[in-house]
Amino acid sequence: MPRPVIFRGAALRDASEAFDYYEDKRPGLGHEFLQELDQALARMQRSPETPRVIRANARRIRLDRFPYWLIYVATPEKLRIVSVFHCSRDPSVWQRRRLR
């Protein structure tokens, strides 16, 4: 049975800001971003331990069409999304976030 996916508040804000940015660039592009995010979430749920650990217990999956990483922590009970992170940003932004 797949583990539940929990978005931390900061990760929800990340996704919302990315959606707004892309929707402003072209109507509908924000929805395409959300579809890509859903696909990354599905890959994560299929094999959450496959990506290597990048910091503490955090792992990442890249979105295919957009320059974003889905940063998450896998526990036996759940998959916790820490950040929806643009690849060009300073990684210390998500690294300062609480991982537990």
PyMOL CGO cylinders between C-alpha atoms (Angstrom):
from pymol import cmd
from pymol.cgo import CYLINDER

trace = [
    CYLINDER, 0.00, 0.00, 0.00, 1.46, 3.42, -0.93, 0.3, 1, 1, 1, 1, 1, 1,
    CYLINDER, 1.46, 3.42, -0.93, 2.46, 5.71, 1.88, 0.3, 1, 1, 1, 1, 1, 1,
    CYLINDER, 2.46, 5.71, 1.88, 0.54, 8.96, 2.25, 0.3, 1, 1, 1, 1, 1, 1,
    CYLINDER, 0.54, 8.96, 2.25, 2.19, 12.08, 0.84, 0.3, 1, 1, 1, 1, 1, 1,
    CYLINDER, 2.19, 12.08, 0.84, 2.30, 15.08, 3.17, 0.3, 1, 1, 1, 1, 1, 1,
    CYLINDER, 2.30, 15.08, 3.17, 3.27, 18.55, 1.90, 0.3, 1, 1, 1, 1, 1, 1,
    CYLINDER, 3.27, 18.55, 1.90, 4.89, 20.81, 4.46, 0.3, 1, 1, 1, 1, 1, 1,
    CYLINDER, 4.89, 20.81, 4.46, 3.56, 24.38, 4.39, 0.3, 1, 1, 1, 1, 1, 1,
    CYLINDER, 3.56, 24.38, 4.39, 6.71, 25.77, 2.75, 0.3, 1, 1, 1, 1, 1, 1,
    CYLINDER, 6.71, 25.77, 2.75, 6.52, 23.13, -0.01, 0.3, 1, 1, 1, 1, 1, 1,
    CYLINDER, 6.52, 23.13, -0.01, 2.90, 24.07, -0.71, 0.3, 1, 1, 1, 1, 1, 1,
    CYLINDER, 2.90, 24.07, -0.71, 3.95, 27.72, -0.99, 0.3, 1, 1, 1, 1, 1, 1,
    CYLINDER, 3.95, 27.72, -0.99, 6.78, 26.71, -3.36, 0.3, 1, 1, 1, 1, 1, 1,
    CYLINDER, 6.78, 26.71, -3.36, 4.34, 24.87, -5.63, 0.3, 1, 1, 1, 1, 1, 1,
    CYLINDER, 4.34, 24.87, -5.63, 1.79, 27.69, -5.49, 0.3, 1, 1, 1, 1, 1, 1,
    CYLINDER, 1.79, 27.69, -5.49, 4.41, 30.32, -6.38, 0.3, 1, 1, 1, 1, 1, 1,
    CYLINDER, 4.41, 30.32, -6.38, 5.68, 28.20, -9.29, 0.3, 1, 1, 1, 1, 1, 1,
    CYLINDER, 5.68, 28.20, -9.29, 2.12, 27.69, -10.53, 0.3, 1, 1, 1, 1, 1, 1,
    CYLINDER, 2.12, 27.69, -10.53, 1.44, 31.44, -10.39, 0.3, 1, 1, 1, 1, 1, 1,
    CYLINDER, 1.44, 31.44, -10.39, 4.72, 32.25, -12.16, 0.3, 1, 1, 1, 1, 1, 1,
    CYLINDER, 4.72, 32.25, -12.16, 4.06, 29.84, -15.03, 0.3, 1, 1, 1, 1, 1, 1,
    CYLINDER, 4.06, 29.84, -15.03, 0.40, 30.79, -15.31, 0.3, 1, 1, 1, 1, 1, 1,
    CYLINDER, 0.40, 30.79, -15.31, 1.45, 34.45, -15.65, 0.3, 1, 1, 1, 1, 1, 1,
    CYLINDER, 1.45, 34.45, -15.65, 3.90, 33.51, -18.42, 0.3, 1, 1, 1, 1, 1, 1,
    CYLINDER, 3.90, 33.51, -18.42, 1.22, 31.67, -20.40, 0.3, 1, 1, 1, 1, 1, 1,
    CYLINDER, 1.22, 31.67, -20.40, -2.30, 30.68, -19.39, 0.3, 1, 1, 1, 1, 1, 1,
    CYLINDER, -2.30, 30.68, -19.39, -2.40, 26.91, -18.91, 0.3, 1, 1, 1, 1, 1, 1,
    CYLINDER, -2.40, 26.91, -18.91, 1.35, 26.57, -18.31, 0.3, 1, 1, 1, 1, 1, 1,
    CYLINDER, 1.35, 26.57, -18.31, 0.79, 26.55, -14.55, 0.3, 1, 1, 1, 1, 1, 1,
    CYLINDER, 0.79, 26.55, -14.55, -1.51, 23.56, -14.97, 0.3, 1, 1, 1, 1, 1, 1,
    CYLINDER, -1.51, 23.56, -14.97, 1.16, 21.83, -17.05, 0.3, 1, 1, 1, 1, 1, 1,
    CYLINDER, 1.16, 21.83, -17.05, 3.57, 22.43, -14.18, 0.3, 1, 1, 1, 1, 1, 1,
    CYLINDER, 3.57, 22.43, -14.18, 1.11, 20.80, -11.76, 0.3, 1, 1, 1, 1, 1, 1,
    CYLINDER, 1.11, 20.80, -11.76, 0.78, 17.79, -14.09, 0.3, 1, 1, 1, 1, 1, 1,
    CYLINDER, 0.78, 17.79, -14.09, 4.56, 17.40, -14.07, 0.3, 1, 1, 1, 1, 1, 1,
    CYLINDER, 4.56, 17.40, -14.07, 4.55, 17.70, -10.29, 0.3, 1, 1, 1, 1, 1, 1,
    CYLINDER, 4.55, 17.70, -10.29, 1.92, 14.93, -10.12, 0.3, 1, 1, 1, 1, 1, 1,
    CYLINDER, 1.92, 14.93, -10.12, 4.07, 12.72, -12.34, 0.3, 1, 1, 1, 1, 1, 1,
    CYLINDER, 4.07, 12.72, -12.34, 7.09, 13.27, -10.08, 0.3, 1, 1, 1, 1, 1, 1,
    CYLINDER, 7.09, 13.27, -10.08, 4.95, 12.42, -7.05, 0.3, 1, 1, 1, 1, 1, 1,
    CYLINDER, 4.95, 12.42, -7.05, 3.83, 9.19, -8.74, 0.3, 1, 1, 1, 1, 1, 1,
    CYLINDER, 3.83, 9.19, -8.74, 7.47, 8.22, -9.46, 0.3, 1, 1, 1, 1, 1, 1,
    CYLINDER, 7.47, 8.22, -9.46, 8.34, 9.01, -5.86, 0.3, 1, 1, 1, 1, 1, 1,
    CYLINDER, 8.34, 9.01, -5.86, 5.51, 6.84, -4.54, 0.3, 1, 1, 1, 1, 1, 1,
    CYLINDER, 5.51, 6.84, -4.54, 6.47, 3.89, -6.78, 0.3, 1, 1, 1, 1, 1, 1,
    CYLINDER, 6.47, 3.89, -6.78, 10.01, 3.71, -5.43, 0.3, 1, 1, 1, 1, 1, 1,
    CYLINDER, 10.01, 3.71, -5.43, 10.67, 6.30, -2.72, 0.3, 1, 1, 1, 1, 1, 1,
    CYLINDER, 10.67, 6.30, -2.72, 14.02, 4.86, -1.64, 0.3, 1, 1, 1, 1, 1, 1,
    CYLINDER, 14.02, 4.86, -1.64, 15.54, 4.78, -5.13, 0.3, 1, 1, 1, 1, 1, 1,
    CYLINDER, 15.54, 4.78, -5.13, 16.94, 8.34, -5.24, 0.3, 1, 1, 1, 1, 1, 1,
    CYLINDER, 16.94, 8.34, -5.24, 20.05, 8.69, -3.15, 0.3, 1, 1, 1, 1, 1, 1,
    CYLINDER, 20.05, 8.69, -3.15, 20.02, 10.69, 0.06, 0.3, 1, 1, 1, 1, 1, 1,
    CYLINDER, 20.02, 10.69, 0.06, 21.32, 14.22, -0.61, 0.3, 1, 1, 1, 1, 1, 1,
    CYLINDER, 21.32, 14.22, -0.61, 21.25, 15.65, 2.93, 0.3, 1, 1, 1, 1, 1, 1,
    CYLINDER, 21.25, 15.65, 2.93, 20.24, 14.12, 6.25, 0.3, 1, 1, 1, 1, 1, 1,
    CYLINDER, 20.24, 14.12, 6.25, 17.33, 11.88, 5.13, 0.3, 1, 1, 1, 1, 1, 1,
    CYLINDER, 17.33, 11.88, 5.13, 16.25, 14.08, 2.22, 0.3, 1, 1, 1, 1, 1, 1,
    CYLINDER, 16.25, 14.08, 2.22, 16.04, 12.76, -1.34, 0.3, 1, 1, 1, 1, 1, 1,
    CYLINDER, 16.04, 12.76, -1.34, 15.11, 14.47, -4.60, 0.3, 1, 1, 1, 1, 1, 1,
    CYLINDER, 15.11, 14.47, -4.60, 13.33, 13.77, -7.87, 0.3, 1, 1, 1, 1, 1, 1,
    CYLINDER, 13.33, 13.77, -7.87, 13.61, 16.08, -10.86, 0.3, 1, 1, 1, 1, 1, 1,
    CYLINDER, 13.61, 16.08, -10.86, 10.54, 17.23, -12.74, 0.3, 1, 1, 1, 1, 1, 1,
    CYLINDER, 10.54, 17.23, -12.74, 10.88, 16.37, -16.43, 0.3, 1, 1, 1, 1, 1, 1,
    CYLINDER, 10.88, 16.37, -16.43, 9.84, 19.58, -18.21, 0.3, 1, 1, 1, 1, 1, 1,
    CYLINDER, 9.84, 19.58, -18.21, 10.44, 22.19, -15.55, 0.3, 1, 1, 1, 1, 1, 1,
    CYLINDER, 10.44, 22.19, -15.55, 13.69, 23.05, -13.71, 0.3, 1, 1, 1, 1, 1, 1,
    CYLINDER, 13.69, 23.05, -13.71, 12.44, 21.92, -10.31, 0.3, 1, 1, 1, 1, 1, 1,
    CYLINDER, 12.44, 21.92, -10.31, 13.39, 19.30, -7.77, 0.3, 1, 1, 1, 1, 1, 1,
    CYLINDER, 13.39, 19.30, -7.77, 10.87, 17.63, -5.50, 0.3, 1, 1, 1, 1, 1, 1,
    CYLINDER, 10.87, 17.63, -5.50, 12.74, 17.35, -2.17, 0.3, 1, 1, 1, 1, 1, 1,
    CYLINDER, 12.74, 17.35, -2.17, 11.27, 14.82, 0.25, 0.3, 1, 1, 1, 1, 1, 1,
    CYLINDER, 11.27, 14.82, 0.25, 11.90, 12.63, 3.27, 0.3, 1, 1, 1, 1, 1, 1,
    CYLINDER, 11.90, 12.63, 3.27, 10.70, 9.01, 3.21, 0.3, 1, 1, 1, 1, 1, 1,
    CYLINDER, 10.70, 9.01, 3.21, 9.74, 7.43, 6.52, 0.3, 1, 1, 1, 1, 1, 1,
    CYLINDER, 9.74, 7.43, 6.52, 8.07, 4.04, 7.02, 0.3, 1, 1, 1, 1, 1, 1,
    CYLINDER, 8.07, 4.04, 7.02, 4.76, 5.84, 7.66, 0.3, 1, 1, 1, 1, 1, 1,
    CYLINDER, 4.76, 5.84, 7.66, 4.71, 8.64, 5.08, 0.3, 1, 1, 1, 1, 1, 1,
    CYLINDER, 4.71, 8.64, 5.08, 6.47, 10.63, 2.35, 0.3, 1, 1, 1, 1, 1, 1,
    CYLINDER, 6.47, 10.63, 2.35, 6.97, 14.23, 3.49, 0.3, 1, 1, 1, 1, 1, 1,
    CYLINDER, 6.97, 14.23, 3.49, 7.54, 16.89, 0.81, 0.3, 1, 1, 1, 1, 1, 1,
    CYLINDER, 7.54, 16.89, 0.81, 10.00, 19.47, 2.13, 0.3, 1, 1, 1, 1, 1, 1,
    CYLINDER, 10.00, 19.47, 2.13, 10.35, 21.65, -0.96, 0.3, 1, 1, 1, 1, 1, 1,
    CYLINDER, 10.35, 21.65, -0.96, 9.37, 22.12, -4.58, 0.3, 1, 1, 1, 1, 1, 1,
    CYLINDER, 9.37, 22.12, -4.58, 12.70, 23.70, -5.41, 0.3, 1, 1, 1, 1, 1, 1,
    CYLINDER, 12.70, 23.70, -5.41, 13.83, 25.61, -8.50, 0.3, 1, 1, 1, 1, 1, 1,
    CYLINDER, 13.83, 25.61, -8.50, 17.21, 24.23, -9.58, 0.3, 1, 1, 1, 1, 1, 1,
    CYLINDER, 17.21, 24.23, -9.58, 18.84, 27.63, -10.01, 0.3, 1, 1, 1, 1, 1, 1,
    CYLINDER, 18.84, 27.63, -10.01, 18.18, 28.74, -6.41, 0.3, 1, 1, 1, 1, 1, 1,
    CYLINDER, 18.18, 28.74, -6.41, 20.69, 28.51, -3.60, 0.3, 1, 1, 1, 1, 1, 1,
    CYLINDER, 20.69, 28.51, -3.60, 20.23, 25.03, -2.03, 0.3, 1, 1, 1, 1, 1, 1,
    CYLINDER, 20.23, 25.03, -2.03, 20.66, 26.50, 1.44, 0.3, 1, 1, 1, 1, 1, 1,
    CYLINDER, 20.66, 26.50, 1.44, 17.07, 27.78, 1.08, 0.3, 1, 1, 1, 1, 1, 1,
    CYLINDER, 17.07, 27.78, 1.08, 15.60, 24.27, 1.33, 0.3, 1, 1, 1, 1, 1, 1,
    CYLINDER, 15.60, 24.27, 1.33, 18.44, 22.97, 3.52, 0.3, 1, 1, 1, 1, 1, 1,
    CYLINDER, 18.44, 22.97, 3.52, 17.42, 25.39, 6.29, 0.3, 1, 1, 1, 1, 1, 1,
    CYLINDER, 17.42, 25.39, 6.29, 13.97, 23.85, 6.39, 0.3, 1, 1, 1, 1, 1, 1,
    CYLINDER, 13.97, 23.85, 6.39, 13.07, 21.38, 9.06, 0.3, 1, 1, 1, 1, 1, 1,
    CYLINDER, 13.07, 21.38, 9.06, 13.26, 17.86, 7.66, 0.3, 1, 1, 1, 1, 1, 1,
    CYLINDER, 13.26, 17.86, 7.66, 11.32, 16.09, 10.39, 0.3, 1, 1, 1, 1, 1, 1,
]
cmd.load_cgo(trace, "trace")
